[in-house]
Amino acid sequence: MNFDFTQEQQLLRKTVRQFVDAEILPFIAEWDATGGFDARIWKRLAELGLMGVCVPEKYGGVGMDYNSLAIVCEELERGDTAFRTAVSVHTGLNSMTLMQWGSNAQKEKYLVPQARGEKIGAFGLTEPGAGSDVAAMSSVAVRDGDFYVLRGQKTWISLCDVADHFIVFAYTDKAKKHHGISAFIVERTWEGFSSKAIKGKYGIRAGNTGELFFDEVRIPVENRLGEEGDGFKIAMSALDNGRFTVAAGAVGLIQACIEASVQYCESRETFGKPIGEHQLVGQMLAKMEAGYEMSRLLVYRVGELKNKGVRNTRETSMAKWQACDFANRAADDAVQIHGAYGYSDDYPVARYLRNSKAPVIYEGTREIHTIMQADYVLGRRADKRLTHMLPSWPFE
């Protein structure tokens, strides 16, 4: 595999990095403290084409490949996890799922404005009693003529208060368990829908996260995504994209930890020499660099598989698991290098540590991915070809 970046990708990285340096880093400490970033950032993301970077041009996107999406996520999380999360959910979980499973009418109505950044998309799968165990969800959608009537609740939903459209999962036949889950496109403005932000989060404080409530929401049949019973397959294929973006973001967080730690090592002395010259500090920096390089290779390998239209659940799981673990360890070591200052808001590494924990949990916990990888090794799990394969790049 050749992971050399094209000139277009190099320009993309430079553009996103300049955007982060100029429009995120000077303000992120304030946004993290106040619990939300300036809404004008959405407009800037759209202007730069970052809301639809790998959506085909005919659907309003830029038409770049999946590793270009990885570059965007990596550079955004170097600024803060909240911004990578926004793109992960909007593009990875929602828009790419519409691209894979949506009808032509659904793509025109929802995917096009999302790729242009005119509308924001989100994803509703997790419930108060159903996280890793998706089949434990209690949301139900009952057919009523040309509509489905949706009742239920979702939680830990990113962009809960700002998204215009949500891909939501609910049982249409609970007796069939996994095979009885269906997916729907739900609009915020529909009667019976409401949302509520979760306050007091440990990390990703600049991001909007919360709950969705569905009180007899009437969903037109044409807003069902796929067929009845396709919901579990749709959710798992969406997670293959979401996990890819999470893993790419983790690479950016490791880079941020390295940059902050090197800068501190150059300015701080102990026992008569810069702290970077102490062997154990150097060891922590070396571990960060190793984690960065290994994670980056795992991520871009997945991107190449996606570019070819090849099923990549196993490889994506490995990349998400390892990259997020490496990022969490890098952030912990970065705080240690900064000593007492690392435990304060005077330096960014405390925020990195807080932010690094959530990705270890969401979109498949560390434990879920460990089980998945063990099952692959033992032959208890094998990826079957999907009926709705993700299109290979370049897109038609």
Secondary structure, 3 states (H helix, E strand, C coil): CCCCCCHHHHHHHHHHHHHHHHHCCCCHHHHHHHCCCCCHHHHHHHHCCCCCCCCCHHHCCCCCCHHHHHHHHHHHHHHCHHHHHHHHHHHHHHHHHHHHHCCHHHHHHHHHHHHCCCCCEEEECCECCECCCHHHCCCEEEEECCEEEEEEEEEEEECCCCCCEEEEEEECCHHHHHHHEEEEEEECCCCCEEEEECCCCCCCCCCCEEEEEEEEEEEEHHHEECCCCCHHHHHHHHHHHHHHHHHHHHHHHHHHHHHHHHHHHHHCEECCEEHHHCHHHHHHHHHHHHHHHHHHHHHHHHHHHHHCCCCCHHHHHHHHHHHHHHHHHHHHHHHHHHHHHHHCCCCCHHHHHHHHHHHHHCCCCHHHHHHHHHHHHCCCCCCCCCCCCCCCCCCC
